[in-house]
Amino acid sequence: MDLALIVILTLTTWPLVYVIPFEAGRISLGLLLVLFFPGYVITAAAYPTRRNLNGPERIALSVGLSIALIPLLGIGIHFSPWKIHLTPIMVALSSFTLVMSGFAWVKRRRTPPDDRYAIAWEPRKLWPNWAGRRLDVVVISFAGLLVLLLVGLTVSKIQMDPHQSVETDFYLLGTDGRLEDYPAILQVAGI
């Protein structure tokens, strides 16, 4: 179910980026496509059984692997004939996610059904033994809010007007307004 959802959301990102001008959908699915989906499908392919990793460990590993993978894909795109633009990035991320989802699905199908990883949609199964551990809940909630704040600040920085310049330039021009034939000796009037 989780791999099918990732495939559907990956394919949904394409019309949101190119056809429908829905900015919030573009940003949210774009961030998932960049920061979560590639790492999750790698994690699902590497650890198809439920005994290897629990839910929070899978999420943390997915984010870390995605952050490590994106520069490698960027380097590959940079040295390709297409260079770094929106379409090559979308093609690389989507095709990587879809291909690795296929590998993860095959590895899960080869795992015995009782041992396959499946998302438990009940909170007590996702995070067992947390009743009474209030400090852990507070720390993890604070960390989650901090991550949301950082994502929000990043999105707001990305959406700032790129034409708003805060830099100044200083240079000397010659008498005809070009960067040549400017006077080499300065004469101060009045001294």
C-alpha positions as CSV (number, residue, x, y, z in Angstrom):
1,M,0.0,0.0,0.0
2,D,2.8,2.5,0.9
3,L,4.7,1.8,-2.4
4,A,1.5,2.2,-4.4
5,L,0.8,5.5,-2.7
6,I,4.3,6.8,-3.5
7,V,3.9,5.8,-7.1
8,I,0.6,7.6,-7.3
9,L,1.9,10.7,-5.6
10,T,5.0,10.7,-7.8
11,L,2.9,10.6,-11.0
12,T,0.5,13.2,-9.5
13,T,3.4,15.6,-9.2
14,W,3.8,15.9,-13.0
15,P,0.4,17.5,-13.7
16,L,0.8,19.8,-10.7
17,V,4.1,21.0,-11.9
18,Y,3.3,21.4,-15.6
19,V,-0.5,21.8,-16.0
20,I,-2.3,22.9,-12.9
21,P,-1.0,26.1,-11.3
22,F,-1.7,24.9,-7.7
23,E,1.3,26.3,-5.8
24,A,0.7,24.6,-2.5
25,G,0.4,21.2,-4.2
26,R,3.5,21.8,-6.2
27,I,5.5,22.7,-3.2
28,S,4.2,20.0,-0.9
29,L,4.5,17.1,-3.4
30,G,7.7,18.6,-4.7
31,L,9.3,18.5,-1.3
32,L,8.1,14.9,-0.8
33,L,9.5,14.0,-4.2
34,V,12.8,15.5,-3.3
35,L,13.2,14.9,0.4
36,F,11.3,11.7,1.2
37,F,10.2,9.4,-1.7
38,P,13.7,8.4,-3.1
39,G,15.0,7.5,0.3
40,Y,11.8,5.6,1.3
41,V,11.9,3.4,-1.8
42,I,15.6,2.7,-1.2
43,T,14.8,1.8,2.5
44,A,11.9,-0.4,1.4
45,A,14.1,-2.2,-1.1
46,A,16.9,-2.7,1.4
47,Y,14.7,-3.7,4.4
48,P,11.6,-5.5,3.1
49,T,11.0,-7.3,6.4
50,R,9.3,-5.8,9.5
51,R,11.9,-7.0,12.0
52,N,14.7,-4.7,10.6
53,L,13.4,-1.2,11.2
54,N,10.3,0.3,12.9
55,G,8.3,3.3,11.6
56,P,10.3,6.2,13.0
57,E,13.6,4.6,12.0
58,R,12.3,4.1,8.5
59,I,11.2,7.7,8.2
60,A,14.6,9.0,9.5
61,L,16.5,6.8,7.2
62,S,14.3,7.8,4.3
63,V,14.9,11.5,4.8
64,G,18.7,10.9,5.3
65,L,19.0,8.8,2.2
66,S,17.0,11.2,0.1
67,I,19.3,14.1,1.2
68,A,22.3,12.0,0.4
69,L,20.9,10.9,-3.0
70,I,19.8,14.3,-4.4
71,P,23.4,15.7,-4.9
72,L,24.4,12.6,-6.7
73,L,21.4,12.8,-9.1
74,G,22.2,16.5,-9.5
75,I,25.8,15.8,-10.5
76,G,24.6,13.2,-13.0
77,I,22.1,15.6,-14.5
78,H,24.7,18.4,-14.6
79,F,27.1,16.2,-16.7
80,S,24.3,15.0,-19.0
81,P,23.5,16.8,-22.2
82,W,20.3,18.3,-20.7
83,K,21.9,20.2,-17.8
84,I,20.0,21.2,-14.6
85,H,16.5,22.4,-15.5
86,L,13.1,21.5,-14.2
87,T,12.3,18.8,-16.7
88,P,15.5,16.8,-16.3
89,I,15.2,17.0,-12.5
90,M,11.6,15.8,-12.6
91,V,12.5,13.0,-15.0
92,A,15.5,11.8,-12.9
93,L,13.7,11.9,-9.6
94,S,10.5,10.4,-10.9
95,S,12.2,7.6,-12.8
96,F,14.5,6.8,-9.9
97,T,11.5,6.7,-7.5
98,L,9.4,4.5,-9.9
99,V,12.2,2.1,-10.7
100,M,13.2,1.7,-7.0
101,S,9.6,1.2,-6.1
102,G,9.4,-1.7,-8.5
103,F,12.5,-3.2,-6.9
104,A,11.1,-2.7,-3.5
105,W,7.8,-4.3,-4.5
106,V,9.6,-7.4,-5.9
107,K,11.7,-7.8,-2.8
108,R,8.6,-7.5,-0.6
109,R,6.7,-10.1,-2.7
110,R,9.7,-12.5,-2.2
111,T,9.5,-12.0,1.6
112,P,7.2,-14.4,3.4
113,P,3.8,-12.7,4.1
114,D,4.1,-12.9,7.8
115,D,7.5,-11.2,7.8
116,R,6.7,-8.4,5.2
117,Y,6.8,-4.8,6.3
118,A,3.4,-3.1,6.2
119,I,2.4,0.2,7.7
120,A,0.3,-0.2,10.8
121,W,-2.2,2.6,10.7
122,E,-2.9,2.4,14.4
123,P,-0.7,4.7,16.5
124,R,-0.1,2.1,19.2
125,K,1.4,-0.3,16.6
126,L,3.5,2.5,15.0
127,W,5.0,3.7,18.3
128,P,4.6,0.9,20.9
129,N,5.4,1.5,24.6
130,W,5.1,5.3,24.5
131,A,2.3,5.5,27.0
132,G,3.8,7.1,30.0
133,R,6.9,8.4,28.3
134,R,5.9,12.0,28.1
135,L,9.5,13.4,27.8
136,D,10.0,11.3,24.6
137,V,6.7,12.6,23.2
138,V,7.6,16.2,24.0
139,V,11.1,15.9,22.5
140,I,9.8,14.3,19.3
141,S,7.0,16.8,19.0
142,F,9.4,19.7,19.4
143,A,11.7,18.2,16.8
144,G,8.8,17.8,14.4
145,L,7.7,21.4,14.9
146,L,11.3,22.5,14.3
147,V,11.5,20.6,11.0
148,L,8.2,22.1,9.9
149,L,9.5,25.6,10.8
150,L,12.7,25.0,8.8
151,V,10.7,23.7,5.8
152,G,8.4,26.8,6.1
153,L,11.4,29.1,6.2
154,T,13.0,27.4,3.2
155,V,9.8,27.6,1.2
156,S,9.4,31.3,2.1
157,K,13.0,32.0,1.1
158,I,12.5,30.2,-2.3
159,Q,9.4,32.2,-3.0
160,M,11.0,35.6,-2.4
161,D,11.3,37.9,-5.4
162,P,14.6,36.9,-7.1
163,H,14.8,40.2,-8.9
164,Q,15.1,42.2,-5.7
165,S,18.8,43.0,-5.6
166,V,20.5,43.9,-2.4
167,E,24.0,44.2,-3.9
168,T,25.6,47.4,-5.2
169,D,28.2,47.8,-7.9
170,F,31.0,50.3,-8.0
171,Y,33.2,50.8,-11.1
172,L,34.8,53.5,-13.1
173,L,33.9,54.3,-16.6
174,G,35.8,56.2,-19.2
175,T,34.7,59.5,-20.7
176,D,32.6,57.7,-23.4
177,G,30.8,55.5,-20.8
178,R,32.7,52.2,-21.4
179,L,35.1,50.2,-19.2
180,E,38.1,51.5,-21.1
181,D,40.1,54.7,-21.7
182,Y,39.4,55.9,-18.2
183,P,41.8,58.4,-16.7
184,A,44.8,56.9,-14.9
185,I,45.6,60.2,-13.1
186,L,43.1,61.8,-10.8
187,Q,43.0,65.5,-10.6
188,V,41.2,67.1,-7.8
189,A,39.8,70.6,-8.5
190,G,40.3,73.3,-5.9
191,I,43.6,72.2,-4.4
